Amino acid sequence: MRLPPGRFLARVTALPAIALSAWLLVAFPLLALGSLTPLVAAVLGVPAVVAACALVSRLVPDPPEEDVPWWPVVLVLVIVAAFAVVQVVYHAEALVIRRDPASYAMYTAWIAENGYLPIPQQRELIAGDDPALSYQSLAYYERGDVIWPQFMAGAPLVASIGYWLGGLDGMLVTTPFLGALGVLTFAGLTARLVGARWAPLAALVLAVCLPQQWVSRFTYSEPLTQILLLGGLVLAHDALVRRTRITDRWSSAHTLAAAAGLAFGLGLVVRIDAIRDLLPVVGFVGLLLIARRGQALPLLGGMAVGAGLGLYAGYGLSLPYLEYLSDSLNPLLLISAAVIVATVVATAALWRHGIPHVERVRRLPEAMAALVLLTMVLLAVRPLLWPDYGHGSDFTDGWVAYVQQREGLPVEGSRTYYDMSLYWVGWYVGLATVLFASLGVALVLRRLFQRRDPQWLLPAMLLVWTVTTTLLRPAITPDHPWASRRLIALVIPAFILFAVWFLAWLTRYCAVASSAERHTVPGRVLPAVVAATAAAALVVPTAATAVGTVRVEAGGTVPWNPFTMEISTDGVMSYRQDVGTVGATHRLCAALPEDASVLVVDSGMAGNYMPLLRNVCGVPVAAVDRPTRENVDRVVSEIHARDRDAVLAASDWERIEQLTGSVAGAERPFHVVARMDPSTLRKPPTGSWAFIGSVWVSVLPDEG
């Protein structure tokens, strides 16, 4: 049966969250049981994904908007496809751990190859309990005789699909597709809340936004988080279209509500800080219960299942990571408990009398709108009045001071720049988007407090809460584009969504205002002119930040035509990062004997390369904490006593020569000279820095 455009758009934009939720629901228990293999995952996971997509998507209701044409559907799909192609072409090869992308990549490589956690140290294949050896590195914690990776398992579980299909290259191009699915999901949310004809504009602004492109080129967790949380809003909207009572029999609305709750809860499997984003959903469930809506319990049940898996992912498979985050995580858990208790108490108190009629409070809707605008003004003047200090980390202080020196800024390592968070949003989506979004959220809240547009209640609760808490305290090292990670999952989509809603409202307002003069040319074209002008104000600044400064050079590269021009940019999106790392990694692994035990004798590279040697090359590896010749000789003898080949690894050959007295047989299989992202504090990121990575190895013969 041929699907009409509106129904097709509604279903296809719900599929990403449905499919990924089904995959995580199968893959995570397999990892927890130590049974995650390609065969088992395919046998159990593929049918689960196919069944979920086939069954749940059929329950998605038709959009309330009538006569949806095909052109917005086609435009959305074109934007999504173009985004995926561009990100695949420009995908990064971040395998050497300097920041989070390579940490996730190494996590993926380990579970895709081995299917279980924790990672054994294999110290019995090196030198036993020799006190000179260390097994932990950047993003990997040594506990007893095992190693626990940093971060949550959700993103590596999805990237493992790419690894199984195409090795390291397949893994690295998985996230570009996730980023494209995030754009598709966001278009679906916009179509439901604003209108299908406005979905292409929202998708385009998000697609050209620098942070969306940037995180989609790396193995970050944000694209998957974005799909699950925005997809949860999509499914919750569809579930609530039909009004059901709490005593009604199970229906499609209940199934969609359970799917929405599961997508929300599984966000914790991907990022533990999703707990904060889900607090408004808990309050919304309380409102549904008070209203006697049948979707309340399925939504709560699905979220409880997903959140339960997320908590096990944290405390069962990433406990050292949560211990590291305890200063911020423990207060968040206490706040979450307080919100749950308050919701239960409020629900019980209001159970008999129903939801209060806030619309009867005089001027309350207008006061809420004014409060939104006042809050935005205070965030705008915050850098002038309340500059923020205090990272709580000496390492972060040192890094910020280094970047300040490079930018010629006053050296204040403790400066967090959190007070500039609203300006960060303005960098990436433009001042017009920030202004339109501010007016949009003010009008939406005003209408909600008038008990109008109930479909906006959950999105407004979740998005306004997340935007406010994130802008007040981004809780991230403030250099860019790194800090833009904190904005892309929900904050920037929220600004774009509210801005597009305001633009749609403004266009309708102009159409109504000019209806009396629609027989005149100005009356007919005014709405179109307003829409086109405002849309350009959203798209152009957003694209300009991603492109950077455009340089036009005469002469070009065609010698017989002196009038040709070469156009280049210095934007972060104009190059690939760490190019050549995959090939260098393959050469490094090939250079190691099958029974190699690797000793990293260079403290400068130990934390960066140990996971790559262990997780990708599959060899036992340890760092020599005190790389003296005596310690190295002793450990090498222990390795040889186990009938294994001892291999020394360092970033330069001089280090190997100092410890062995010779560089005979030393080679440099890993050598990469590439571009990497810059770091900026007071302006959008442009240009690039150099990345130079080298690993020298020397196989030491057993002299008997």
N, C-alpha and C positions, 0 to 999 in steps of 0.2 A: 504494500500500500504506500502510495506516495505521500510523504510528510509535507504539510504546509510549512512555509518558512519559519513562522513563529515557533511551532512545535519542534522543528528541527534544531533551531538555535537553543531552545530551552534544554533539550535533551543532550546535545553535544557539549554544552558548557557545564553540564552536571557530571559528565563522564570522568574527567580527571580525578576529582575527589573520590568518586565511587571506586574507580579502578585501583588507585593507590591505597585507599583504606583497605580494600580486600587483600591486596598484596601484603601490606604490613600485618594484617590480622593473621595471615598464614606464616609469613617469613619470620616474624619476631619470635613466636613460640619455637620454631625450628632452631633458631639461633640459641635461644635460652636452653634448649634441650641438647645442644651440641650436635644437631643433625642437619645443619644447613648445607646441603650439597646441591649442585645444579640439577641432578636427576630428581631428588625428592622435592625440591622447590618447584620444578616444572610440573611434576605429577600432581602436586597438591595446589600450587599457587595459580597456575594457568587456568585450570577449570574454575577456581574460585573467582578469579578476576572476570573471566568470560561470563560466568553465571550472574555475578553481581551487576555487570554492565548491562546484560541483556534483560534482567528482571527488574532491577531498581529503576533504570532509566525509563522503562515503559510506564512507570508510575508517575513520572514527572507530569504535572498538569499543563495544559495549554496556557500560554501567557494571557493575562486579561486584556492586553492590547490587541485590537482587531485589525485585520487587513495589514499585517506585517509584510512588507515587500521582500524580495530576495536580495536586493542590493546591499542592505546592511549585513546580512548573513555572509554574502560573498566577500565584502570588504573585511569583516572580522577574520575570516579564514585566510584571506590573502595576507593580512598584517601578521597573523600568527605564523603562517608558513615562512614569510620573509624574515621574521625575527629568528625563527629556528635556523634557517639557512645561514644568516649572518653570524649568529653566535657559534654555530659549528665551525664555520670558516675561521673565525677569530678565537677559538677556544684556547685556553691556556694549558700549559703542560707543567703545572705546579706539583712536583713530586718531592722536591727537597724541602723539608719542613723549615719554614721561616715564620709562617703564620698559619691560620686554620685550614686553608684549602688542602695543603699537602697532608695535614694531620688526618682529615677526612679521607683523603685518597689512600693513605697507608692503612687506615682502619678498614676501608673497603677491600683492599688487596688481601689483607689477612683473612677476613671472614669469607671472602669469595673463594680463597684457596683452601681454607681449613675448616670453616663452618662452625667454629666454637670459640668461646672465650672462657677464661683469660688466656693470654699468650704465655706459653712456657718459656722460661729463660734458657733452658738447655745448658745450664752451667756444667752439667756432667760431661758435656762434649767440649768444654773449654778447659777449665782448671778448677772445677769444683767450687769450694767456698773461699777461694783465694781472696784475701782482703783488699788486694789492689784493684779488683774489678768492680765495675758498676754496670748495671743493665738498664737503667732508666735513661730517658732522653726527653727532648722536647715533646710534650703532649703524651708521654707514656710514663706511667708510674710504676716503680718497682715496689712490690709488696710480697714479702716472703720469698718464695721461689717462682713467682709468676709476675707478669706484667699486665697492667690494665690500661687500655687506651683511654684517652680523654674523649669527652663528648658523648652524645647519645647515639643509639644504634640506627635510628630511623633513616637518615640520609645514606649511610653506607649500605643499608639493606636494599635500597632502591638502586643505588649506583652499582651494586653487585650484578644486577641484570646486564648492564653494559659491559662489565668486566667479563662475565661468562660468554657474552656474544662476541666481544672483540678485544679482550685483553686490556692493557693499559689505555690504548686509544679509545676503545669502546666505553670504558669507564669515564674518560675525560669528556666525551661528547654526550653523556647522559644528562648532565645538568642543563646544557643548552636546551634540550627538549623539555625539561621540567620548567625552565623559565618561560618557554613558549606556552606550555599548558597553563602556567600562572596567568599569562595575558589572556588566554581563552576563558579561564574561569572568571577573571575580573570583568571581561566583556559580558559574560552571562549575568553577573550580579548587577551590572549597570543596566542591562536590558530589562531586568525584572523591576528595578527600583526607579529607573529614569525613563526607559523606553528603548525599544530595539533600534530605533533610528539614531540614538545617541551612543550606542555601544561601540561603533567603529572609532569615534573620537576618543572615548575613554581608553580603548585598547591601543590606539596610536600613541597617545601621550605616555602611557605606561611603557610601551615598547621602545620608544626613543629615549626614555629616561635613563640617564647614565647608571644609577645604581641597579636598575633592572637588568641592563645589559651586562654590567660588571659582575654581579653575583652569578649570572647565568653562564659565564665563561669559566667559572671555577667550580670545584666540588664543594660549594657551600651548602648549608642546610636551609637557608632562607627560601629558595624557590619551592621546596617541598612544603615548608611551613606555610607559605603563602597559599598554595593550592588547598591544603587541608582546612585552613581557617576561613579563607574566602569561600571555598567549596562548602564548608559547613553552613555559612550564611545562605548560600544558594539553596541548599537542600532544606534548610529550616524555613526559608521563604516558601518553597514549594509545599512543604508539609502543612503550613499554616493557612494556605489558600482556602482549604476546605475546613469549615467549622465543625468540630466534633465535640461531643460531651465526654466527660471522664468515664461515664458508664457505657459508652458505645463499644460495639465489638471491633475487633482489630480490622483495620482498613489500610488502604494505600497511604493515607496521611500518617498513620502510626509507623509504617515502615520507613517512610521518608524522614520522619522525626528521629527514629532510631539511627538511621544512616547519618543524619546531621550530627547527632550527639557523638557517634563513633568517630566521625571525621574531626570534630573538635577535640575529643579526648586523645586521639592518636597524635595530635600535635605535640603532646608531651613525650612521645617516643622519639620525636625529632629534636625538640628543644625543651629543656626543663623549664625555661622561663615562660613557656606558654601557659603555665599556671596562672600568671598574672592576667593574661588576656582572657582566660576563661571565667574569671570571677563575675563579670556581668552576666554570663550565660546562666550561672547559678541563680542570680537574682531574677533573671527572666523566667526560669523554670518555676520559681515561687509565684510570679505573677500569673503564669499559665494555670497553676494549681488553684489559685484564688478564683480565677475566671472559669474554673471547671472545664478546662480544655483537655481533650483526650490525648493531645500530643505531648503533654507534660511528662508523664512517666516514661514513655519510650525515649524522649530526648534525654531525660536524666539517666536512664539505664544505659543508653549507648555511650554517653559521655563517661559514665562510671567505668564501663568496660575499657574504653580507650585510655582513660586516665590511670586505671589500675595497671595496664600494660606499661604505660609511661613511667609510673613510679617504680615498677620492677626493673625497667630498663635503666633507671637511674641508680637505685639502691642495690640492684642485683648485679648489674654489669658495668656500672660507671661510678661506684662508690667513692674512689679516691677523687674523682672530678667533683662530685657533690661536696666532699669534705673541703676541697679547695674553694668552693663557692659558698661555704657555710655562712660567712658573714652577711651575705645578701640573701641566701636561700632560706635560712632559718626564720628570719623575720617575715619573709614572704609566706612561708608555710603557716606561721602564726596568724597572719592577716587572713589567709585563706580559711583557716579554721574559724576565725571570728566571723567571716562573711557567711560561711555555711550555717553557723549557729544563729546569726542574726536573721538569715533568710528563713530558717525553720521557725524561729520565734515570731517573726512578722507574718509568715504564712498562717500560723496557728491563730494569731491574734485577729487577722483579717478574714479568716475562713468564713465566718458567718455573715459579715457585713459587705464583703466584696472589696474591689479596688476603690480607693478614695476618688471622688470626683474632683480632681485637681483643676479641671476647667472652670469650676465654679468659684475658684479663688480669684478675686479681681486682680487683674494686671499681672498675674503670675506668668502666663505665656510670654508677655512682653518683657518681664523681668529676666526670664531665662535667656531670651535672645540678647538682651543687653549684657547679661553676664558673660555670654560667649564672646561678644565683641570686646568687652573689657579685658577678658583673659588674654585675647590675642594681642591687645595693645600692651599689656604688662609683659608678655613674652617678647614683644618687639623691643621694649625699652630695657629689658632685663640686663643686657651687657653693660649698659650705662650705670645702672643702679646696684646690681647685685652680681658682680663677676664671681665665678665659682672656682674654688680651689680645693685640693685634697684628693689625690688618687688613692692614697693608702698603699702605694707600691713604689719602692725605690727604683725598680726597673722601669716602670712607666714614667716616673719623674725624669729619669735619665734620657729616655727616648724622646719625650716631649721637649726637653731642653735641647737635644741634638737637632730636632726639626726646627725649633725656634732659631737656633744659630744659622741654619741653612737659609731660613727665610729673612734673616736680619731683624728678628723680633726681639724684644726684651726677654732675657732668659729667666723664665719663671717655671721651673719644671713641674711645680705642683698645680699649675693652671689647668683646669679640666676643659674649659671652653664649653661646658654644658649650657651656659647661659646663651650661647649662640645657636642652640638647636633649631629654633624657628628659621634662622638665617640659612642653616644647612638645607632645610626644605626648600627655601626660596632659591638657593643655588641650583637645585636639581630640577625644579618644575616651574620656576619663574614667579615673579611677584604677582602677576595677574592670577595665577592659580591659587596662591595663598589668599589673596583678597577675595576671589570668588568663593573659595571654600569657606572662608570665615563667614561671609554673608549667607552661604548655603546652609551651613550647620545651624546658624542662628534662626533661619526661617524654618528649618526642619524641626528643631526643638520647639519652636513656637507652635507649630502645627500639632506636634505630638501632645503638648500640654493643653491643646484645645481638643484632644481626643480625635484628631484627624490623622490620616495616613498611618494606620496601625502597622502596615508592612515595614515601616521604617523603625519600629521600636527596638528590635534586637540589633539590627545593624548600627543604629545610632548609639545604643548602650555600649556595644563592644568597641566600636571604632572611636567614639569620643573618649572613652576611658583609656584605651591604649594610646591614643595620640597624646592625651594630657599627661599620663604617667611617663611616657617615653620622652616627651619634650622637657619635662621637669628634670628627669634624671636618665639620660641615655645609657649611663653605666658602660662606657666603652672608651678605649683609647681614642682621643679625639682627632687623630690625623685622618685625612681623606685621601683616597676613597674608602679607606677601611671603615671609618665611622658611619658611612652611609648604609652599611649592613643593618644597623639598628633601625633604619627608617623604612626599608623596602618591603618587609613582609606585610605590614598593615598601615603604617603611618602615611607613606606616600600614596598608596592606593586610596586611603581615606580622603586625603586632600583632593585627589583627582576626581573621586566619586562625588563629593559634595560640590566641587567646582562645576562639574558637568551638570549636576542637578540644578544648580543656580542658573547656569546658562540656559538650560531647557525652560526653567521657570521664566527667565527674563525674555526669552523668545516668545513664549506664549503671552506674556504680559504685553509685549509690543504688538503682537498680532491682534489682541483684544483692543488695545488702545487705538490702533489704526484701522479697526474694522469699519468705523464710520466713513473712512476715506479710502476704502479698499478699491473703489472705482478709479482712483488716481494712481499714477505710477509710484509716487513716494509711499503711499499707503500699502501698495502691494509688495514693494521690495524692502521695506523697513525691517521686518522680521528676518529676512534672509541676510541682509547686510549686518544686522546685529549678531546673528548666529555665526556668520563667517568671520567677522572681525574678532569676536570673543574667542572662537576656536583657534584662530591664528595666534592670539595672545597666549593661549595655553601651549600650543605646539612649538612655536618658534623659539622661545627662550629655553624650553626643555631640550630641544634638539641642539641649540647653540652650545649649551654646556657640555653635552656629550661629544660634539665635534671638536670643540676647542677653537683655537685661533686658526683661521684659514690663511695660508700663504700662497700667493701666486707668483711664480718665478718665470720670467721670460726665457726663451731659449729652449727649455724643455730637454727632451732626449732625442729629438729628431734632427740630425745635423744638417739635412738639406733644407729645412724649413726654419728660418730664424724667428718666425713669428709664433711658433708654437709656445704654449705655456704649460708649466707643470704645476698642478694644484696639490698641495699637501696640507695636513693639519697636525697640530701638536696635542690633539685630544687623547685622553686615556683610551678611548675606544678605537683608535686608529692603528693599533699594533697588537700582536700576540705576546703574551708573557711566557718567559722560560722556554722559548722554542728550542727544540733539540734535546730536551731532558729525557724524553721517552727513548730516543735512540741511544743516548749516552747510558741510560739505565740498562738497556739490553746489553750493551758492550761491557758494562761493569759486571753484570751477572755472568756473562760468558767467560770473563777473565778469571773467575773463581773456580777452583777445583770442586768436584762434586762433594768431597769430604772436607771442605774448608771449614775452619773455625777462625773467625775474623777478630782481630784486635784493633780497635781504633785507638791510635796513639797520639791523636791530635785533639786536644780539648776544644779547639775552635770549631771542629766539624762534627764532633761526636753526637751532639744533640740533633743535628740536622740530617745526618745520613744513616744513623743506626737503624731506624725503622725501615728505611728503604732496603738496606742489606738484609734485614731479618724478614720482612713481610713480603718483599717482591723477589729477592734473590733466593730466599729460603735457606739461609745459612745461619748458624748460631753466631751471635756477635756480642761483644762486650767492650766497654771502654776501660782503658787503663787510667785510673784516676791520677796516679803518680807515675807517669811514663819515664821512669829511669831505666837505664840499661839493665840493672840488676833485676828489677821487677819484670821487665819484658822477657829477659832470658829465662827466668823461672817459669813464667806462664807458658812461654813457647815450649819449654821442656815438658810441661804437663800435657800440652796438646799433643806433642809427638808421642808421649807415653800412651796416649789413647789411639794411636795409629791414625791420626788425622793430620791434615796439612795446616800448618800455622800460616796465617796471612796477616800482614800488617797493613793498615790503611791510614792514610794521612792526606792532608790537603796540599802538601808540597814534599818533594823528594828529599829536601834537606833534613826533615824530621826523621825520615826513615834512615838516612845515612848516619845521623847522630846516634841512633839506637842500635844499629847493626854494624856500623863501620864500613858499609858498602851499599851501593845502589844496584848491584848486579841483579838483573832480573826484575827490577822495578819498572812498572809501566803506569801510564795514566789513561785508563780506559774511559773514565768519566771526565769530560771537559766540555763545559757549556759557557758560551758568551752570548748573552741574550738581553732583552729589555724586561724591566719589571716596573710595577706601578710606583709612582712617586708618593710622597707624603706631604700634605699641606695642612695648615691650621687655620689660616685666615682668608682663604680663597678656594674656589673650586680646583680640583686637581687637573693639571695639564702636564704635558711632557712625559718623560720617563726617566727612570734611573737604570743603571747598569747592573745586571746580575752575572757574576762570574762564579762558576762552580767547578771545582776540580777534586778528583779523588785519585791519589796514587796508591797502588797496591804492590806488595812484594811478597811472593810466596817463599817462605824460608825453608830450605831443605833440612831434612832430618839427618844430622851428621852422626847418628848412632849413639 
